[in-house]
Structure formats: structure tokens, C-alpha cells
Amino acid sequence: MVKRAASLSHDDAAPRPTFIIPGAAKSGTTYLARVLDAHPEVFMSYPKEPHFFVTEKPYGDTVRTWEDYLALFRNANGCRAIGEASTAYIYHWEETSRRIAEFLPHCRILILVRNPVDRAYSMYWQNVRDAREPLSFEEALAAEERRVRHRWEVSYHYTGIGYVADGIHRFTRVFGEDRVKVVLYDDLFDDVESTLSGIMRFLGVSETGYRVPRSRVNLSGQPRWTRLQALMNEPGPVKRALMGVTPRRLRRRVRERISAWNLRRAPRMADDTRAQLVARFDQEIAAIEEISGRSLASWKKTAAEQPAAGD
């Protein structure tokens, strides 16, 4: 039987998360989780996205019981910060903010936010990369409402996931301003040293002594050979056998190198498509400007002024 949160003592000896990264998808969460995983004072869960606090599980590799969730952190003794990064949490903020507060009332919330136009395009190209999207970007946008209605997984909710302002406000009301930090994707890559230092201070760990990846991870793009990309994602007896004898970090490095070698840079988004998406997200971008206290005029630029989306 799963223990109810109300019966759990806060001084229980079992290690549990002190912070959660609730998303958003394709906003630098994999990169940040990799940085934190390399920090000697931080423990990150494996899998990166257990999605315990959301009822509608977005992927197969998820955790369903409190005991199994705590088991992800059993080796975290001695770490000053313990975390996980499940990107569906910000999308299902009404449920997840309540459940996280119920089970982990004292944890911190670290939210990554990206230009929703670029985020949608990057998510699309990740699905193309993984041989999971046969439609053009414009066709996929037109199909989104139907796919959502038919309960397709959240990675196909290209524009829907881009609305994060309401979730930020909800997490802030539930946990308090001092325990919620919003980080812009732009800062994470354009001002990496200062941004990471701020994150480490927020988590209460040392600002030195960890390794920063030389390049971005989990890149989106156009595969040169679609079948090769599909083979890396398809389950099979050979793949399962290799997973049983190959260390996780080595498997990840090999997979990333093959994927990067097989990827071409995504083409630039069509000008009229970008213009339509910028108009659609106008109020959302304004809300993020208010939350961050920053001008985000660059998020509203035309396609001619934007680089091609690739990560």
C-alpha cells in the first residue's frame, strides 16, 4: 500500500528531493540536470524525469508509487541538494503544485523558461529527430488541437507547453517567492557562469567544483538517416542486452555522439509561421516579461532576425 503524504514524517531518514525542476521541455532542463549531476554536492535522480507528481504520465519510464519514488534518491545521503527534473510538471501545474506541496512541502522550485516560439519549433524537431513526427511543422501545428483531444502525449502539444506563466504564478503562491526561481533559457547559455552561480546559491551549494558541459545536450535537428535514429529509440533484444551490461553514462555518451553525428541543423522557420506564433504568444511573452522584470523584445523578432532552431 502506498503511504499517504499526511502520514509521512518530515524527519524521516529517507533522502528526498530538496528541489524540483518542473520544466519546461526543450528549455535547457537536460543541460541543467547534467550540470547539477556533475556537482559534488548535488544528487539528481535517474531517470531524469520520474514524473511521479503528475497523474497523466507522459512517457513509459515513470514512477508511480511513493516508495519507488524515494528509492530513486536512496544513494543521496550526504548531498546538500537532491533533485529531479520532470518537464510535464509545469504543464500540469494545477495538479503538480498541489501534490509536490503535499509530499515535499519544503522543497525549492527551479523553472526554466524559453521563448515559446522557439521552444515549439525545437520540440517539433526533436520529434522529427526521433522519427516520431511525419508532418511538416505547419501541419503539426494545425493537428495539435485534434491530437490533444485524442490524448496524444505532451511532446506533441507544441504550443500548449509554451504557456508557463500561470504555472509560475501558481508555484510561487504555493511555495513562496523565496523558494521559486525562474531562469531564462537565454541566460543559461548566453551568460552561463553568472546564471549557474545564481542557481547554485539558490540551491545552497558551492558555486565552484563542478564541470560544465562544453556543448548543449539533447539537440533537436533533422536526421541524415531517419532509420538510424529510429533504431536508437526502438526497443529490441540486442538493445536490452546491451543495457544490462553497459554502464548508464557510457550508453548516454555513445547515444549522444551517434545522434549528434546523424543530425543536420534544422531549417529556419518560415517567416509567416513565426509571425503567427509570435502573435499567438504575445500575452504570454508579456506575462514572462512581468515575471522576470526583463524586456523580451528579442522573442518577438521576425524570422529573418532569428537563428535556426537546433536545440
MARFI-977394 format. One line per field, with one value per residue (C-alpha): x, y, z; residue number from 1. Coordinates in nm, 2 decimals. Layout:
<atoms>
px = c(X, ...) .
py = c(Y, ...) .
pz = c(Z, ...) .
num = c(NUM, ...) .
</atoms>
This chain:
<atoms>
px = c(0.00, 0.13, 0.18, -0.03, 0.17, 0.00, 0.14, 0.50, 0.72, 0.93, 1.23, 1.20, 1.56, 1.49, 1.66, 1.41, 1.42, 1.51, 1.44, 1.24, 1.28, 0.93, 1.02, 0.96, 1.05, 1.32, 1.41, 1.75, 1.64, 1.86, 2.16, 2.10, 2.03, 2.37, 2.55, 2.39, 2.46, 2.83, 2.82, 2.98, 2.71, 2.41, 2.23, 2.00, 1.76, 1.78, 1.57, 1.59, 1.21, 1.03, 0.70, 0.57, 0.36, 0.15, -0.13, -0.12, 0.22, 0.38, 0.63, 0.68, 0.98, 0.79, 0.74, 0.40, 0.44, 0.59, 0.82, 0.96, 1.00, 1.20, 1.41, 1.54, 1.72, 1.84, 2.20, 2.18, 2.29, 2.54, 2.43, 2.33, 2.08, 1.87, 1.66, 1.47, 1.36, 1.02, 0.92, 0.54, 0.50, 0.48, 0.22, 0.00, 0.07, -0.27, -0.22, 0.16, 0.19, -0.06, 0.09, 0.45, 0.35, 0.17, 0.47, 0.76, 0.63, 0.98, 1.14, 1.25, 1.12, 1.36, 1.17, 1.34, 1.16, 1.23, 1.08, 0.77, 0.80, 1.15, 1.05, 0.77, 0.99, 1.27, 1.01, 0.89, 1.24, 1.31, 1.01, 1.14, 1.48, 1.33, 1.12, 0.80, 0.67, 0.57, 0.41, 0.55, 0.57, 0.27, 0.07, 0.17, 0.05, -0.28, -0.31, -0.23, -0.58, -0.70, -0.40, -0.46, -0.83, -0.73, -0.48, -0.15, 0.14, 0.26, 0.55, 0.30, 0.14, 0.38, 0.22, 0.04, 0.35, 0.47, 0.22, 0.41, 0.32, 0.01, 0.22, 0.49, 0.23, 0.08, 0.41, 0.50, 0.17, 0.21, 0.58, 0.66, 0.87, 1.19, 1.16, 1.08, 1.35, 1.28, 1.57, 1.56, 1.69, 1.88, 2.07, 2.16, 2.35, 2.45, 2.56, 2.63, 2.88, 2.67, 2.34, 2.48, 2.63, 2.28, 2.13, 2.39, 2.32, 1.95, 2.01, 2.25, 2.56, 2.91, 2.95, 3.27, 3.40, 3.16, 3.21, 3.01, 2.94, 3.13, 2.83, 2.45, 2.28, 1.96, 1.99, 1.70, 1.75, 1.70, 1.84, 2.05, 1.93, 1.59, 1.61, 1.93, 1.77, 1.46, 1.68, 1.83, 1.48, 1.32, 1.33, 1.47, 1.66, 2.01, 1.94, 1.80, 2.10, 2.35, 2.16, 2.21, 2.59, 2.68, 2.71, 2.44, 2.68, 2.86, 2.53, 2.43, 2.76, 2.75, 2.39, 2.45, 2.76, 2.57, 2.27, 2.49, 2.67, 2.35, 2.19, 2.18, 2.08, 1.70, 1.59, 1.48, 1.12, 0.90, 0.86, 0.48, 0.47, 0.69, 0.48, 0.16, 0.32, 0.46, 0.11, -0.04, 0.21, 0.20, 0.02, 0.23, 0.56, 0.43, 0.35, 0.70, 0.84, 0.65, 0.76, 1.13, 1.14, 1.31, 1.24, 1.20, 1.18, 1.41, 1.14, 0.92, 1.16, 1.09, 1.23, 1.49, 1.65, 1.64, 1.89, 1.76, 1.63, 1.86, 1.84) .
py = c(0.00, 0.35, 0.57, 0.88, 1.21, 1.31, 1.01, 1.08, 1.24, 1.53, 1.40, 1.06, 0.93, 0.85, 1.11, 1.30, 1.59, 1.94, 2.09, 2.01, 2.14, 2.12, 2.22, 2.35, 2.09, 2.20, 2.49, 2.36, 2.12, 1.83, 2.06, 2.19, 1.85, 1.74, 2.03, 1.96, 1.59, 1.67, 1.89, 1.70, 1.84, 1.76, 1.44, 1.41, 1.12, 0.86, 0.86, 1.24, 1.26, 1.03, 1.23, 1.09, 1.40, 1.40, 1.15, 1.16, 1.00, 1.14, 0.86, 0.50, 0.54, 0.69, 0.62, 0.55, 0.49, 0.70, 0.41, 0.37, 0.75, 0.76, 0.47, 0.70, 0.90, 0.63, 0.70, 1.07, 1.07, 1.34, 1.56, 1.91, 1.93, 1.65, 1.69, 1.57, 1.73, 1.63, 1.86, 1.77, 1.93, 2.29, 2.19, 2.02, 2.29, 2.27, 1.91, 1.90, 2.22, 2.07, 1.72, 1.84, 2.06, 1.77, 1.53, 1.78, 2.10, 2.24, 2.19, 2.46, 2.50, 2.59, 2.68, 2.72, 2.94, 2.96, 3.18, 2.97, 3.02, 2.87, 2.61, 2.48, 2.46, 2.28, 2.03, 1.96, 1.89, 1.66, 1.45, 1.45, 1.35, 1.06, 0.95, 1.03, 1.32, 1.26, 1.60, 1.94, 2.19, 2.38, 2.06, 1.96, 2.29, 2.25, 1.90, 1.99, 2.06, 1.72, 1.54, 1.69, 1.60, 1.24, 1.24, 1.23, 1.27, 1.61, 1.63, 1.68, 1.98, 2.21, 2.54, 2.43, 2.36, 2.71, 2.87, 2.86, 3.20, 3.07, 2.77, 3.00, 3.22, 2.90, 2.75, 3.09, 3.12, 2.76, 2.77, 3.13, 3.37, 3.28, 2.92, 2.96, 3.07, 3.14, 3.11, 3.23, 2.99, 3.28, 3.35, 2.98, 2.97, 3.34, 3.42, 3.07, 3.14, 3.40, 3.21, 2.89, 3.07, 3.21, 2.87, 2.72, 2.99, 2.92, 2.55, 2.62, 2.45, 2.56, 2.78, 2.60, 2.25, 2.12, 2.06, 2.25, 2.06, 2.21, 2.19, 2.17, 1.84, 1.67, 1.86, 1.88, 1.87, 1.69, 1.33, 1.24, 0.88, 0.85, 0.48, 0.50, 0.75, 0.52, 0.22, 0.40, 0.46, 0.13, -0.15, -0.48, -0.78, -0.66, -0.31, -0.46, -0.70, -0.41, -0.20, -0.48, -0.49, -0.13, 0.15, 0.41, 0.71, 0.52, 0.44, 0.80, 0.92, 0.68, 0.76, 1.13, 1.10, 0.89, 1.12, 1.44, 1.28, 1.19, 1.53, 1.83, 2.17, 2.23, 2.47, 2.82, 2.86, 3.01, 3.38, 3.37, 3.08, 3.27, 3.58, 3.38, 3.22, 3.55, 3.69, 3.39, 3.41, 3.79, 3.79, 3.50, 3.68, 3.99, 3.79, 3.64, 3.99, 4.09, 3.79, 3.83, 4.20, 4.19, 4.31, 4.02, 4.21, 3.96, 3.69, 3.89, 3.94, 3.82, 3.50, 3.69, 3.81, 3.47, 3.18, 2.84, 2.63, 2.34, 2.26) .
pz = c(0.00, -0.09, 0.22, 0.22, 0.24, 0.56, 0.74, 0.63, 0.89, 0.77, 0.97, 0.80, 0.74, 0.37, 0.14, -0.07, -0.31, -0.18, -0.52, -0.84, -1.19, -1.33, -1.69, -1.94, -2.20, -2.46, -2.23, -2.12, -1.85, -1.97, -1.99, -1.64, -1.50, -1.65, -1.48, -1.15, -1.17, -1.20, -0.89, -0.59, -0.35, -0.57, -0.64, -0.94, -1.00, -1.27, -1.47, -1.50, -1.54, -1.30, -1.33, -1.00, -0.93, -1.24, -1.29, -1.67, -1.73, -2.04, -2.10, -2.02, -1.79, -1.50, -1.12, -0.97, -0.60, -0.32, -0.22, -0.57, -0.59, -0.27, -0.39, -0.67, -0.40, -0.16, -0.26, -0.19, 0.17, 0.23, -0.06, 0.03, -0.27, -0.41, -0.72, -1.02, -1.34, -1.48, -1.76, -1.76, -1.41, -1.54, -1.80, -1.54, -1.28, -1.10, -1.00, -0.96, -0.75, -0.50, -0.50, -0.46, -0.17, -0.01, -0.04, -0.03, 0.14, 0.19, -0.15, -0.39, -0.74, -1.03, -1.35, -1.69, -1.95, -2.32, -2.60, -2.66, -3.04, -3.04, -2.78, -3.00, -3.31, -3.11, -2.97, -3.32, -3.45, -3.15, -3.26, -3.62, -3.49, -3.31, -3.61, -3.42, -3.64, -4.00, -4.06, -4.15, -3.87, -4.01, -4.04, -3.69, -3.55, -3.73, -3.59, -3.23, -3.11, -3.25, -3.10, -2.76, -2.78, -2.86, -2.57, -2.76, -2.52, -2.42, -2.66, -2.94, -2.76, -2.94, -2.85, -2.53, -2.34, -2.41, -2.17, -1.84, -1.68, -1.50, -1.37, -1.24, -1.06, -0.90, -0.78, -0.64, -0.44, -0.31, -0.22, -0.17, -0.37, -0.18, -0.29, -0.66, -0.91, -1.28, -1.52, -1.88, -2.14, -2.30, -1.98, -1.92, -2.25, -2.31, -1.95, -1.83, -1.55, -1.37, -1.43, -1.28, -0.99, -0.91, -0.94, -0.70, -0.45, -0.47, -0.41, -0.12, -0.27, -0.36, -0.67, -0.77, -0.81, -1.08, -1.45, -1.72, -2.04, -2.34, -2.56, -2.54, -2.50, -2.63, -2.95, -3.19, -3.57, -3.90, -3.91, -4.21, -4.18, -4.02, -3.98, -3.78, -3.54, -3.51, -3.43, -3.13, -3.00, -3.07, -2.80, -2.90, -2.76, -2.86, -2.71, -2.39, -2.36, -2.40, -2.14, -1.89, -1.93, -2.03, -1.77, -1.80, -1.85, -2.13, -2.30, -2.28, -2.43, -2.72, -2.79, -2.79, -3.01, -3.27, -3.26, -3.30, -3.59, -3.76, -3.72, -3.96, -3.84, -3.86, -4.14, -4.05, -3.95, -4.23, -4.17, -4.18, -3.94, -3.69, -3.73, -3.65, -3.34, -3.21, -3.23, -3.06, -2.77, -2.74, -2.40, -2.27, -2.35, -2.18, -1.87, -1.87, -1.90, -1.59, -1.40, -1.50, -1.49, -1.83, -2.18, -2.41, -2.73, -2.89, -2.85, -3.08, -3.37, -3.72, -3.87, -4.07, -3.74, -3.57, -3.59, -3.69, -3.40, -3.32, -2.96) .
num = c(1, 2, 3, 4, 5, 6, 7, 8, 9, 10, 11, 12, 13, 14, 15, 16, 17, 18, 19, 20, 21, 22, 23, 24, 25, 26, 27, 28, 29, 30, 31, 32, 33, 34, 35, 36, 37, 38, 39, 40, 41, 42, 43, 44, 45, 46, 47, 48, 49, 50, 51, 52, 53, 54, 55, 56, 57, 58, 59, 60, 61, 62, 63, 64, 65, 66, 67, 68, 69, 70, 71, 72, 73, 74, 75, 76, 77, 78, 79, 80, 81, 82, 83, 84, 85, 86, 87, 88, 89, 90, 91, 92, 93, 94, 95, 96, 97, 98, 99, 100, 101, 102, 103, 104, 105, 106, 107, 108, 109, 110, 111, 112, 113, 114, 115, 116, 117, 118, 119, 120, 121, 122, 123, 124, 125, 126, 127, 128, 129, 130, 131, 132, 133, 134, 135, 136, 137, 138, 139, 140, 141, 142, 143, 144, 145, 146, 147, 148, 149, 150, 151, 152, 153, 154, 155, 156, 157, 158, 159, 160, 161, 162, 163, 164, 165, 166, 167, 168, 169, 170, 171, 172, 173, 174, 175, 176, 177, 178, 179, 180, 181, 182, 183, 184, 185, 186, 187, 188, 189, 190, 191, 192, 193, 194, 195, 196, 197, 198, 199, 200, 201, 202, 203, 204, 205, 206, 207, 208, 209, 210, 211, 212, 213, 214, 215, 216, 217, 218, 219, 220, 221, 222, 223, 224, 225, 226, 227, 228, 229, 230, 231, 232, 233, 234, 235, 236, 237, 238, 239, 240, 241, 242, 243, 244, 245, 246, 247, 248, 249, 250, 251, 252, 253, 254, 255, 256, 257, 258, 259, 260, 261, 262, 263, 264, 265, 266, 267, 268, 269, 270, 271, 272, 273, 274, 275, 276, 277, 278, 279, 280, 281, 282, 283, 284, 285, 286, 287, 288, 289, 290, 291, 292, 293, 294, 295, 296, 297, 298, 299, 300, 301, 302, 303, 304, 305, 306, 307, 308, 309, 310, 311) .
</atoms>
